[in-house]
Amino acid sequence: TGRYGFWMKNCLIALDLVWIDEARRVVAILPETPPCKADPCPIYQFDVPTRYVLEMPSGAAKREGLVVGNVLRFAP
């Protein structure tokens, strides 16, 4: 568990970033995070303890109905 920041350097497409805690509960969503076009790139992070950060294609979090508080189930 920690506080994880992401930057979009060398990323070619916008992404949805989803922060998930130990209980697999969504604690933050940053939709449509744009690629970084020039240095210095911004760092995106939330001041909440998380265990995972899920990167999804832009718009996928909304299409899947993800909202803060959802509990996710990880399947093999």
C-alpha positions as CSV (number, residue, x, y, z in Angstrom):
1,T,0.0,0.0,0.0
2,G,1.2,3.5,-0.9
3,R,0.5,6.7,-2.7
4,Y,1.2,6.2,-6.4
5,G,1.7,8.9,-8.9
6,F,1.6,8.5,-12.7
7,W,2.8,10.7,-15.5
8,M,1.9,10.3,-19.2
9,K,5.4,10.7,-20.7
10,N,5.8,8.6,-23.9
11,C,2.1,7.6,-23.8
12,L,0.4,8.0,-27.2
13,I,-3.2,8.0,-26.1
14,A,-5.4,9.4,-23.3
15,L,-6.1,7.0,-20.4
16,D,-8.5,6.6,-17.5
17,L,-6.5,6.0,-14.3
18,V,-8.3,4.2,-11.5
19,W,-6.7,4.0,-8.0
20,I,-7.8,0.9,-6.0
21,D,-7.2,0.2,-2.3
22,E,-6.4,-3.0,-0.4
23,A,-10.0,-4.0,-0.3
24,R,-10.2,-3.6,-4.1
25,R,-12.4,-0.6,-3.6
26,V,-12.1,2.3,-6.2
27,V,-10.8,5.3,-4.2
28,A,-10.2,7.7,-7.1
29,I,-10.7,8.0,-10.9
30,L,-9.0,10.4,-13.2
31,P,-10.8,10.1,-16.6
32,E,-9.4,11.0,-19.9
33,T,-5.8,11.8,-18.7
34,P,-4.0,13.3,-21.7
35,P,-0.6,12.2,-23.0
36,C,2.3,14.5,-22.0
37,K,3.4,16.6,-25.0
38,A,6.4,18.3,-23.4
39,D,8.7,18.1,-20.3
40,P,8.2,18.5,-17.5
41,C,5.2,16.2,-17.5
42,P,2.6,16.6,-14.7
43,I,2.3,13.9,-12.1
44,Y,-1.2,12.7,-11.4
45,Q,-1.8,11.3,-7.9
46,F,-4.3,11.3,-5.0
47,D,-3.5,11.5,-1.3
48,V,-5.1,8.2,-0.5
49,P,-3.4,4.9,0.3
50,T,-3.8,2.5,-2.7
51,R,-2.6,-0.9,-3.6
52,Y,-3.3,-0.9,-7.4
53,V,-3.7,1.6,-10.2
54,L,-5.6,0.4,-13.3
55,E,-4.9,2.0,-16.6
56,M,-7.8,1.9,-19.1
57,P,-8.4,3.3,-22.5
58,S,-10.0,6.8,-22.3
59,G,-13.7,6.5,-21.6
60,A,-13.6,2.9,-20.5
61,A,-14.2,3.7,-16.8
62,K,-17.4,5.5,-17.7
63,R,-18.5,2.8,-20.1
64,E,-18.0,0.2,-17.4
65,G,-19.9,2.3,-14.8
66,L,-16.9,2.7,-12.5
67,V,-17.4,5.1,-9.6
68,V,-15.6,5.8,-6.4
69,G,-16.7,3.2,-3.9
70,N,-17.2,0.3,-6.3
71,V,-15.5,-2.9,-5.2
72,L,-13.8,-4.7,-8.0
73,R,-13.4,-8.4,-8.4
74,F,-10.2,-9.6,-10.0
75,A,-10.6,-12.8,-12.1
76,P,-7.9,-14.9,-13.7
